[in-house]
Amino acid sequence: MRHFARLYRELDATTRTGEKHAALVAYFREASAADAAWAVAVLTGSPIKRAMNRTELVNAAEAVSGLPAWLIAECRTAVGDSGETLALLVPPPGSPRDLSLREVIEERLIPMRRQSAADRTAAMVRLWDELAENERLSLHKLLSGTFRVGVSKAMVVRALAVVAGVATEEMAARLMGDVARTPEAFAALLKGDGGTSEAGGEARLSRPYPFFLAQQLAGSPEQLGARAGWQAEWKWDGVRAQVIRRGARVMVWSRGEELMTEGFPEIAGAAEDLPAGTVLDGEVLAWDSEKQRPLAFGHLQTRIGVKRREARLFDDVPVRFMAYDMLEWAGEDVRSRPLVERRSMLEAVVGRLGVGAATPVVGCSPVIEATDWESLARIRSESRERGVEGMMLKRLDSPYGVGRARRAVEEVGADGGGVPAGDWWKWKMDPYVVDCVLVAAQPGSGRRAGLLTDYTFAVWSGEKSGEGELVTVTKAYSGLTDEEIKEVDRWVRQNTTASYGPVMMVKPERVFEVAFEGIGPSPRHKAGLALRFPRMARMRPEKGAGEADTTAMLWALVPADVAGAGAGRTKKAGRASRPGGRA
């Protein structure tokens, strides 16, 4: 645990990628295979399940420190991080031991999940008594179930590639899928188990490929060069996935490396007709067969993460797998072949599935035909009506890369300017925007601890701006510059009307423009709506609170197929058609 705690401190102390990389390489070279296996899981987003909830942890700290819960909460507000707060408040260890990361996780934390609340508290007090003060913060992060320290999976992959002496792409492939958290699995990760053992063969059969990710296109597509060199497709709003048919098995893997086969049995069933040794990349979509278009993402959420699935969900929310790339054919990795070749293979294979069916469960994402960029832009303007987010632009001669890979050399356009280095681009529609009133704020965490950075926004409940009451509709914490945050922080402290714990209610005077990608009914906010991916686009100092938008305007943006319980609510147009526009 001592080595892992040092790694955490080194990673947390810097924002420099090079320094984080060096710390990771040093750790994986020095740590035991048993500890390193767990470190890989934790750092790549697969931490252990939460052993104690926050209330139990605070209660244990209250008992061992003698401090009341309210004072611990106030300290947390000042520090900005629960784990760090408790690490500072718990008394020094009385019986320090040199516990390994493996011992802490396998022998202490995992068994705690099966214990009573009282026994969990006793086990935690004992752990605090054994771990050095600088190890406790790492312990608390492990307990949280979400280990965040500013390290991406790509950083871990690069570090392990250096330790193993292999290419980054090779290590990324080795880390895909279910990697066991054992010393043997870590040794195989470094050596590259090619499937010679029974366990290695099973891992190879079930392993997905690293996903290729697109970059956001800023500006017009003309900068990419001639239209003829690019394939255009719709950008679907679903769950990115790979469908794998190897041997007699069919698997559906999400981009987050979750096995979703049981959640989408109709896709798995349709994929059984694929030839063995086939891997497809694409999108799982909730689908309206009558209208031949995707349903809003909110429908798909009812099929994601449901612990006990009910058969009716499969009828209520039909799904399709829209395939847009071929990664493996007849057991051969074809990712290095150009897109135009892979696309031809994809159409030949997927085109044979569901013959005779009105809507095949597994189908090909259609290629959008347009002779020039201007024509393509006109088609793109139909995106929202089609239920998609915009378009994908893919270079026809591109291989299937790993992550957000860029070409090594920028080409030079006909006008002498540089063509952006990238093979896949997201050409998304402009976001929706809504003018909201700031009604509450609370402190952020981490480097923003002590600053009021998390804001609650409201809109008017009446038919017109200024009518009815202000009802909360969303929270947002990103989009403003550091200077703007400091300015808003000062204003909030000077205009607070009431406080509820860390939350400060403010005079409803300031208007902000909030951008978002989607909207749907939700009981989380008083407006009965929730915004998808909200962020602050800009402050609107020239506007008064009475000029903010209304729930009627927002309801008009809700897709008809997800309005659900909100169907009876007012849905007059207002400024419903102004995505990306300015009032």
C-alpha positions as MATLAB code, in Angstrom:
seq = 'MRHFARLYRELDATTRTGEKHAALVAYFREASAADAAWAVAVLTGSPIKRAMNRTELVNAAEAVSGLPAWLIAECRTAVGDSGETLALLVPPPGSPRDLSLREVIEERLIPMRRQSAADRTAAMVRLWDELAENERLSLHKLLSGTFRVGVSKAMVVRALAVVAGVATEEMAARLMGDVARTPEAFAALLKGDGGTSEAGGEARLSRPYPFFLAQQLAGSPEQLGARAGWQAEWKWDGVRAQVIRRGARVMVWSRGEELMTEGFPEIAGAAEDLPAGTVLDGEVLAWDSEKQRPLAFGHLQTRIGVKRREARLFDDVPVRFMAYDMLEWAGEDVRSRPLVERRSMLEAVVGRLGVGAATPVVGCSPVIEATDWESLARIRSESRERGVEGMMLKRLDSPYGVGRARRAVEEVGADGGGVPAGDWWKWKMDPYVVDCVLVAAQPGSGRRAGLLTDYTFAVWSGEKSGEGELVTVTKAYSGLTDEEIKEVDRWVRQNTTASYGPVMMVKPERVFEVAFEGIGPSPRHKAGLALRFPRMARMRPEKGAGEADTTAMLWALVPADVAGAGAGRTKKAGRASRPGGRA';
ca = [
       0.000    0.000    0.000;
       2.949    2.258    0.663;
       4.065    2.157   -3.006;
       0.531    2.719   -4.290;
       0.016    5.658   -1.907;
       3.234    7.211   -3.201;
       2.026    6.737   -6.776;
      -1.250    8.456   -5.911;
       0.581   11.442   -4.383;
       2.853   11.759   -7.426;
      -0.064   11.609   -9.852;
      -2.133   14.035   -7.816;
       0.708   16.527   -7.447;
       1.145   17.299  -11.154;
      -0.829   18.125  -14.266;
       2.111   17.360  -16.573;
       1.504   14.289  -18.695;
       5.217   13.466  -18.835;
       5.533   13.426  -15.052;
       2.438   11.239  -14.660;
       3.825    8.854  -17.289;
       7.166    8.599  -15.488;
       5.425    7.890  -12.161;
       3.306    5.123  -13.702;
       6.271    3.487  -15.418;
       8.282    3.526  -12.194;
       5.407    2.019  -10.210;
       4.711   -0.846  -12.624;
       8.415   -1.692  -12.726;
       8.746   -1.753   -8.926;
       5.401   -3.105   -7.692;
       4.717   -6.772   -7.118;
       2.611   -8.458   -9.798;
      -0.206   -8.943   -7.257;
      -0.319   -5.228   -6.433;
       0.198   -4.118  -10.041;
      -2.757   -6.223  -11.223;
      -5.087   -4.363   -8.872;
      -3.494   -1.007   -9.703;
      -4.209   -1.579  -13.405;
      -7.866   -2.310  -12.642;
      -8.266    0.701  -10.369;
      -6.484    3.169  -12.642;
      -8.290    2.058  -15.819;
     -11.757    2.593  -14.411;
     -12.570   -0.822  -12.927;
     -12.318   -0.171   -9.191;
     -13.721   -2.470   -6.547;
     -17.365   -2.206   -5.592;
     -18.029    0.224   -2.772;
     -17.450   -1.458    0.590;
     -18.895    1.357    2.743;
     -21.186    4.213    1.896;
     -20.269    7.775    2.759;
     -22.585    7.957    5.769;
     -21.042    4.843    7.329;
     -17.553    6.175    6.693;
     -18.354    9.525    8.309;
     -19.974    7.746   11.263;
     -16.819    5.671   11.731;
     -14.673    8.820   11.571;
     -16.974   10.522   14.048;
     -16.562    7.620   16.475;
     -12.781    7.390   16.220;
     -12.025   11.131   16.138;
     -14.590   12.354   18.658;
     -15.678   15.103   16.232;
     -19.390   15.696   15.517;
     -20.720   14.963   12.031;
     -21.606   18.626   11.393;
     -18.018   19.705   12.027;
     -16.701   16.959    9.728;
     -19.111   18.232    7.040;
     -17.857   21.803    7.497;
     -14.274   20.595    7.215;
     -15.168   18.780    4.016;
     -16.571   22.016    2.573;
     -13.299   23.789    3.357;
     -11.032   21.013    2.084;
     -13.165   20.159   -0.952;
     -12.661   16.389   -0.832;
     -14.260   13.846    1.516;
     -11.408   11.359    1.355;
      -8.767   13.975    2.122;
     -10.871   15.442    4.932;
     -11.175   12.101    6.735;
      -7.496   11.317    6.178;
      -6.659   14.548    8.027;
      -9.157   14.079   10.869;
      -8.612   10.436   11.834;
      -6.024   10.014   14.650;
      -2.519    8.695   13.823;
      -2.132    4.888   13.587;
      -1.497    3.029   16.804;
      -0.388   -0.284   15.255;
       1.120    0.509   11.839;
       1.628   -2.379    9.408;
       3.129   -2.642    5.950;
       0.021   -3.913    4.164;
       0.172   -4.470    0.416;
      -2.436   -3.110   -1.991;
      -3.571   -6.685   -2.653;
      -4.040   -7.367    1.080;
      -6.024   -4.179    1.613;
      -8.377   -4.917   -1.279;
      -8.743   -8.703   -1.171;
      -8.506   -9.333    2.581;
     -10.065   -6.184    3.994;
     -12.263   -4.185    1.613;
     -13.918   -6.958   -0.396;
     -14.953   -8.982    2.707;
     -16.428   -5.799    4.234;
     -19.259   -5.864    1.673;
     -20.624   -9.034    3.300;
     -20.415   -7.717    6.870;
     -22.958   -5.916    9.013;
     -22.738   -2.143    9.375;
     -21.252   -2.496   12.868;
     -18.623   -4.963   11.678;
     -17.732   -2.725    8.731;
     -17.173    0.179   11.095;
     -14.935   -1.958   13.323;
     -12.971   -3.188   10.293;
     -12.454    0.374    9.055;
     -11.279    1.603   12.458;
      -8.780   -1.265   12.506;
      -7.527   -0.372    9.027;
      -7.057    3.258   10.026;
      -5.041    2.054   13.019;
      -2.737    0.043   10.746;
      -2.196    2.378    7.798;
       0.183    5.332    7.821;
      -1.418    8.755    7.493;
      -0.253    9.213    3.905;
      -1.814    5.869    2.913;
      -5.291    6.683    4.133;
      -6.208    9.057    1.324;
      -5.577    6.275   -1.210;
      -7.656    3.948    0.959;
     -10.577    6.381    0.972;
     -10.360    6.746   -2.793;
     -10.510    2.956   -3.155;
     -13.552    2.914   -0.886;
     -15.400    5.462   -2.987;
     -15.887    3.085   -5.904;
     -14.632    5.763   -8.318;
     -10.873    6.207   -8.232;
     -10.094    9.561   -9.870;
      -6.593   10.981   -9.935;
      -6.281   12.653  -13.330;
      -5.071    9.565  -15.160;
      -6.740    8.256  -18.293;
      -6.706    4.661  -19.430;
      -4.557    5.773  -22.364;
      -1.854    6.941  -19.917;
      -1.853    3.557  -18.190;
      -1.679    1.795  -21.550;
       1.344    3.868  -22.622;
       3.137    3.204  -19.342;
       2.516   -0.549  -19.494;
       3.643   -0.588  -23.123;
       6.987    0.923  -22.054;
       7.378   -1.608  -19.224;
       6.512   -4.525  -21.539;
       8.534   -3.158  -24.464;
       5.657   -3.348  -26.954;
       3.748   -0.887  -29.104;
       1.015    1.135  -27.442;
      -1.573   -0.319  -29.845;
      -0.601   -3.852  -28.836;
      -0.914   -3.071  -25.119;
      -4.286   -1.394  -25.692;
      -5.525   -4.612  -27.324;
      -4.208   -6.738  -24.456;
      -6.088   -4.607  -21.935;
      -9.470   -4.854  -23.644;
     -12.227   -6.952  -22.092;
     -12.139   -8.740  -18.754;
      -8.577   -8.778  -17.445;
      -8.251  -10.840  -14.269;
      -6.835   -9.094  -11.214;
      -4.207  -11.716  -10.426;
      -0.390  -11.882  -10.541;
      -0.649  -14.397  -13.394;
      -2.880  -12.050  -15.403;
      -0.449   -9.151  -14.939;
       2.488  -11.333  -16.012;
       0.508  -12.401  -19.096;
      -0.296   -8.751  -19.800;
       3.408   -7.926  -19.975;
       4.427  -11.077  -21.841;
       1.456  -11.187  -24.198;
      -0.401  -14.478  -23.772;
      -1.214  -15.368  -27.353;
      -3.753  -17.961  -26.368;
      -1.377  -20.890  -25.809;
      -2.922  -21.665  -22.419;
      -6.552  -22.591  -21.929;
      -7.191  -19.374  -19.977;
      -5.290  -17.335  -22.537;
      -7.254  -18.866  -25.386;
     -10.556  -18.039  -23.701;
      -9.422  -14.459  -23.084;
      -8.420  -14.098  -26.738;
     -11.793  -15.415  -27.933;
     -13.763  -12.983  -25.781;
     -11.561   -9.898  -26.137;
     -12.882   -6.870  -28.068;
     -10.607   -4.494  -29.959;
      -9.714   -1.005  -28.724;
     -12.254    1.452  -30.100;
     -11.297    4.087  -32.665;
     -12.609    7.499  -31.588;
     -13.417   10.538  -33.689;
     -12.302   14.104  -33.108;
     -14.640   17.085  -32.965;
     -14.625   19.086  -36.191;
     -14.289   22.788  -35.465;
     -15.357   24.844  -38.436;
     -16.439   23.710  -41.885;
     -15.583   20.366  -43.546;
     -13.986   22.132  -46.526;
     -10.766   22.240  -44.496;
     -10.569   18.434  -44.818;
      -9.894   18.646  -48.544;
     -11.851   17.162  -51.446;
     -15.266   15.722  -50.647;
     -14.479   12.633  -52.744;
     -11.914   11.445  -50.202;
     -14.407   11.132  -47.357;
     -17.249    8.815  -46.349;
     -20.190   10.462  -44.595;
     -22.529    8.663  -42.176;
     -25.068    9.724  -39.591;
     -23.782   10.198  -36.053;
     -26.049    7.948  -34.039;
     -27.036    8.711  -30.437;
     -26.803    5.289  -28.850;
     -24.343    3.004  -27.091;
     -21.098    2.361  -28.955;
     -20.441   -1.372  -29.053;
     -18.643   -4.247  -30.730;
     -20.491   -7.412  -31.709;
     -18.156  -10.417  -31.617;
     -18.823  -13.835  -33.149;
     -15.930  -16.184  -32.423;
     -16.257  -19.932  -32.276;
     -19.753  -20.698  -30.996;
     -19.900  -17.568  -28.856;
     -21.537  -14.200  -29.457;
     -20.655  -11.223  -27.272;
     -21.731   -7.597  -27.202;
     -19.129   -5.307  -25.605;
     -19.658   -1.636  -24.827;
     -17.001    0.998  -25.330;
     -16.768    1.116  -21.537;
     -15.753   -2.577  -21.682;
     -18.952   -3.859  -20.151;
     -20.338   -7.138  -21.454;
     -23.904   -6.327  -22.557;
     -24.868   -9.599  -24.264;
     -27.624  -10.485  -21.792;
     -29.065   -6.983  -21.954;
     -29.580   -7.173  -25.719;
     -30.539  -10.782  -26.471;
     -32.136   -9.904  -29.822;
     -28.823   -8.489  -31.068;
     -26.921  -11.522  -29.790;
     -29.457  -13.799  -31.440;
     -29.190  -12.055  -34.802;
     -25.376  -12.102  -34.593;
     -25.394  -15.900  -34.355;
     -25.859  -15.861  -38.132;
     -22.553  -14.052  -38.606;
     -19.644  -16.183  -39.848;
     -17.296  -17.314  -37.076;
     -14.356  -14.956  -36.628;
     -16.328  -11.757  -37.239;
     -16.130   -8.535  -35.194;
     -18.319   -5.541  -36.023;
     -18.118   -2.000  -34.656;
     -21.286    0.041  -34.418;
     -24.039    1.519  -32.279;
     -26.848   -0.018  -30.237;
     -29.983    2.072  -30.822;
     -33.516    2.073  -29.499;
     -35.474    1.839  -32.734;
     -38.881    2.862  -34.066;
     -39.553    0.311  -36.833;
     -42.689    2.090  -38.009;
     -40.934    5.401  -38.604;
     -37.602    3.762  -39.460;
     -35.614    6.046  -37.200;
     -33.942    5.852  -33.787;
     -35.844    6.600  -30.633;
     -34.379    9.149  -28.227;
     -31.531    7.981  -26.014;
     -33.799    8.117  -22.964;
     -35.568    4.986  -24.198;
     -32.313    3.086  -24.407;
     -31.471    3.932  -20.802;
     -34.263    1.631  -19.633;
     -32.284   -1.251  -21.131;
     -28.919   -0.202  -19.685;
     -27.776   -1.192  -16.219;
     -31.027   -2.891  -15.189;
     -30.031   -5.485  -12.597;
     -33.115   -7.638  -13.001;
     -34.248   -7.470  -16.581;
     -37.875   -8.002  -17.427;
     -38.987   -9.540  -20.693;
     -41.412   -6.688  -21.353;
     -38.472   -4.286  -21.770;
     -37.456   -6.151  -24.901;
     -40.894   -5.497  -26.406;
     -41.384   -1.968  -25.064;
     -37.957   -0.790  -26.215;
     -36.922   -2.601  -29.411;
     -33.269   -2.168  -30.371;
     -31.047   -2.428  -33.438;
     -27.322   -2.711  -33.913;
     -26.226   -0.275  -36.605;
     -22.870   -1.600  -37.839;
     -20.429    0.807  -39.440;
     -17.114   -1.018  -39.519;
     -15.588   -4.486  -39.893;
     -12.664   -5.195  -37.544;
     -12.215   -8.932  -37.952;
     -13.141  -11.281  -40.797;
     -12.672  -15.085  -40.786;
     -10.530  -14.679  -37.675;
      -8.189  -12.157  -39.339;
      -7.621   -8.678  -37.897;
      -8.496   -6.394  -40.835;
      -8.162   -3.048  -39.046;
      -5.076   -2.066  -41.048;
      -6.967   -2.285  -44.334;
      -8.413    0.960  -45.759;
     -11.953    1.942  -44.768;
     -13.259    1.572  -48.321;
     -12.211   -2.086  -48.284;
     -13.562   -2.757  -44.806;
     -16.858   -1.115  -45.778;
     -17.230   -3.424  -48.771;
     -16.664   -6.441  -46.537;
     -19.154   -5.103  -43.983;
     -21.908   -4.658  -46.541;
     -21.335   -8.147  -47.963;
     -21.555   -9.796  -44.530;
     -24.238   -7.754  -42.784;
     -26.349   -7.518  -45.923;
     -27.019  -11.262  -45.629;
     -28.512  -10.945  -42.133;
     -32.254  -10.721  -41.593;
     -33.101  -11.249  -45.245;
     -36.847  -10.790  -45.650;
     -37.224   -8.871  -42.380;
     -38.698   -5.374  -42.620;
     -36.099   -4.144  -40.144;
     -33.088   -6.436  -39.596;
     -31.885   -6.336  -35.985;
     -28.301   -6.026  -37.235;
     -27.957   -3.651  -40.166;
     -25.438   -1.416  -41.928;
     -25.206    2.262  -41.081;
     -26.046    3.917  -44.428;
     -23.487    5.965  -46.311;
     -24.772    9.469  -47.099;
     -24.436   10.387  -50.748;
     -23.623   13.992  -51.687;
     -21.428   15.333  -54.455;
     -19.936   18.261  -52.530;
     -19.631   19.692  -49.012;
     -22.406   22.211  -49.591;
     -24.881   19.478  -50.527;
     -23.783   17.429  -47.523;
     -24.350   20.428  -45.233;
     -27.941   20.727  -46.467;
     -28.555   17.064  -45.658;
     -26.912   17.520  -42.243;
     -29.462   20.216  -41.408;
     -32.049   17.406  -41.213;
     -30.201   15.715  -38.338;
     -32.561   16.579  -35.496;
     -35.608   15.558  -37.510;
     -33.932   12.203  -38.170;
     -33.085   11.696  -34.487;
     -29.314   11.866  -34.962;
     -26.607   14.179  -33.631;
     -25.064   15.180  -36.940;
     -22.617   13.379  -39.192;
     -19.429   11.346  -39.085;
     -16.767   12.045  -41.686;
     -14.266    9.224  -42.292;
     -11.284    9.234  -44.613;
     -11.798    6.495  -47.212;
      -8.177    5.330  -47.121;
      -7.945    5.303  -43.311;
      -7.114    2.247  -41.208;
      -9.061    1.573  -37.994;
      -6.928    3.160  -35.278;
      -6.792    3.117  -31.494;
      -8.375    5.890  -29.452;
      -8.238    9.373  -30.976;
      -5.275    8.548  -33.185;
      -3.936   11.253  -35.464;
      -1.982   10.857  -38.668;
       1.722   11.390  -38.126;
       2.072   14.046  -40.832;
      -0.340   16.785  -41.832;
      -1.044   16.901  -45.519;
      -1.006   20.194  -47.381;
      -4.187   21.339  -49.028;
      -4.489   22.751  -52.523;
      -4.471   26.265  -51.131;
      -1.217   25.614  -49.271;
      -2.923   25.420  -45.889;
      -2.617   22.455  -43.558;
      -5.352   19.837  -43.552;
      -6.302   18.839  -39.981;
      -4.541   15.624  -39.004;
      -7.288   13.109  -38.363;
      -9.121   10.262  -40.052;
     -12.490   10.301  -38.264;
     -14.348   13.514  -37.454;
     -17.605   14.294  -35.625;
     -19.533   17.004  -37.464;
     -22.210   17.549  -34.858;
     -25.164   19.900  -34.862;
     -24.881   23.032  -32.750;
     -26.220   22.493  -29.217;
     -29.524   23.787  -27.934;
     -29.307   26.832  -25.662;
     -31.642   28.176  -23.008;
     -31.506   31.331  -20.890;
     -31.729   30.389  -17.213;
     -31.677   32.213  -13.893;
     -29.035   31.311  -11.315;
     -30.860   30.344   -8.090;
     -28.260   28.431   -6.031;
     -24.562   27.633   -5.836;
     -22.303   25.348   -3.884;
     -18.559   24.754   -3.594;
     -16.653   22.665   -6.078;
     -14.096   20.021   -5.239;
     -10.412   19.409   -5.828;
      -8.604   22.504   -7.051;
     -11.928   24.390   -6.976;
     -12.547   23.682   -3.304;
     -13.540   26.873   -1.531;
     -14.972   28.416   -4.712;
     -18.665   28.330   -5.537;
     -18.557   26.605   -8.906;
     -21.563   24.248   -9.023;
     -24.677   26.173  -10.021;
     -28.401   25.437  -10.065;
     -30.504   27.105  -12.756;
     -34.219   27.749  -13.163;
     -36.708   28.825  -15.838;
     -40.194   30.327  -15.630;
     -43.187   28.000  -15.203;
     -45.605   30.289  -17.043;
     -46.475   30.590  -20.706;
     -44.240   33.620  -21.190;
     -40.972   34.832  -19.758;
     -41.481   36.370  -16.337;
     -44.787   34.564  -15.732;
     -45.403   31.956  -13.037;
     -42.549   30.973  -10.734;
     -38.926   30.035  -11.238;
     -38.565   26.241  -11.243;
     -35.236   24.437  -11.232;
     -34.323   22.680  -14.466;
     -30.617   21.797  -14.350;
     -27.257   22.010  -12.628;
     -24.038   22.938  -14.402;
     -20.446   23.447  -13.344;
     -18.419   23.748  -16.557;
     -18.072   26.342  -19.283;
     -16.837   29.423  -17.420;
     -13.260   30.644  -17.248;
     -11.416   30.791  -13.929;
     -11.839   34.568  -13.852;
     -15.571   34.304  -14.517;
     -15.923   31.727  -11.746;
     -14.182   34.039   -9.283;
     -16.466   36.897  -10.304;
     -19.603   34.761   -9.853;
     -18.244   33.448   -6.534;
     -17.936   36.996   -5.212;
     -21.422   37.889   -6.433;
     -23.013   34.795   -4.847;
     -21.447   35.523   -1.452;
     -22.748   39.074   -1.582;
     -26.246   38.048   -2.652;
     -26.950   34.919   -0.616;
     -30.487   34.788    0.787;
     -30.325   31.466    2.658;
     -27.986   28.512    3.222;
     -28.745   24.806    3.460;
     -25.519   23.064    4.347;
     -23.069   23.853    1.525;
     -25.840   25.109   -0.787;
     -26.321   28.887   -0.977;
     -29.606   30.266   -2.306;
     -29.165   33.569   -4.127;
     -31.248   36.467   -5.349;
     -32.759   35.347   -8.687;
     -31.200   38.107  -10.744;
     -28.397   36.734  -12.920;
     -29.079   35.112  -16.284;
     -26.823   32.520  -17.936;
     -27.040   30.883  -21.315;
     -26.868   27.113  -20.793;
     -26.027   24.834  -23.727;
     -27.150   21.205  -23.858;
     -27.349   18.276  -26.279;
     -30.727   16.746  -25.479;
     -33.753   16.989  -23.218;
     -36.363   14.704  -21.715;
     -38.872   14.343  -18.871;
     -37.366   13.762  -15.444;
     -38.524   14.032  -11.826;
     -35.071   15.196  -10.692;
     -35.905   18.867  -11.165;
     -39.003   20.873  -10.369;
     -39.478   21.755  -14.038;
     -40.076   18.064  -14.730;
     -37.262   18.044  -17.274;
     -33.582   17.187  -17.420;
     -30.999   18.566  -19.849;
     -28.410   16.229  -21.334;
     -24.772   17.343  -21.068;
     -25.542   20.855  -19.755;
     -22.765   23.459  -19.577;
     -22.639   27.216  -19.298;
     -22.182   28.831  -22.701;
     -21.894   32.418  -21.442;
     -23.175   34.908  -18.903;
     -25.963   37.245  -20.011;
     -25.409   40.460  -17.971;
     -27.576   42.446  -20.402;
     -30.631   40.353  -19.525;
     -32.870   40.537  -16.492;
     -34.392   37.514  -14.786;
     -37.774   38.317  -16.324;
     -36.312   37.632  -19.777;
     -35.275   34.039  -19.016;
     -36.900   31.159  -20.885;
     -39.873   29.020  -19.853;
     -40.766   25.377  -19.332;
     -43.145   25.733  -22.313;
     -40.189   26.539  -24.558;
     -38.256   23.550  -23.215;
     -41.162   21.128  -23.515;
     -41.372   22.063  -27.177;
     -37.852   20.649  -27.612;
     -38.724   17.264  -26.088;
     -38.997   14.600  -28.809;
     -42.586   13.398  -29.087;
     -41.578    9.776  -28.505;
     -40.070   10.532  -25.078;
     -42.555   13.130  -23.833;
     -44.283   10.369  -21.828;
     -45.686   11.755  -18.629;
     -45.139   15.257  -19.902;
     -47.564   14.831  -22.769;
     -50.197   16.822  -20.968;
     -47.884   19.665  -20.149;
     -47.835   22.906  -22.125;
     -45.668   22.640  -25.222;
     -46.053   25.892  -27.071;
     -43.312   26.757  -29.476;
     -41.637   29.772  -27.898;
     -38.075   29.741  -29.216;
     -38.111   25.995  -29.716;
     -36.213   26.000  -32.972;
     -33.174   27.965  -31.913;
     -30.500   25.332  -31.281;
     -27.227   27.190  -31.204;
     -29.006   30.464  -31.777;
     -28.896   33.676  -29.773;
     -31.827   35.500  -28.316;
];
